[in-house]
């Protein structure tokens, strides 16, 4: 069963690399103010939230997902009826 810990891990696995990418872009542009990093964190949080919500929604509706099914252990979980 995919509990809250699974979805929190999935959120963090999406948010942290995305924040790193967005912060690196700001750093390469040469604008390294606190507001730039805060903006990168907010956008990473929003994007990861949308990604995680859509994956959770597909799981709840029992919809097929090629990306989700390729993850180890995710596609093989059967929901109790």
C-alpha positions, 0 to 999 in steps of 0.5 A: 500500500502506498501510504503518506511516507511514500508520497512524501518521499516522491514529493521530495524526490521531485522537489529537491532536484528541481530546486537544484536545477533552478538554483543552478540556472540562477547562479549561472545567470549571475543573479544570486540574491536570496529572492532568486533562490526563494523563487527557485524554491517556490517554483520547485515546490509548486511543480513537485506538488503538481507532479505528486498530486497527478501521480496520486490521482492516477493511483487513486483512479487506477489509471495506467501510467507508463512512467509510474509503471516503470518505477520499481514496486509502483506498478505492481501494487494492487489496490484492495477493492 
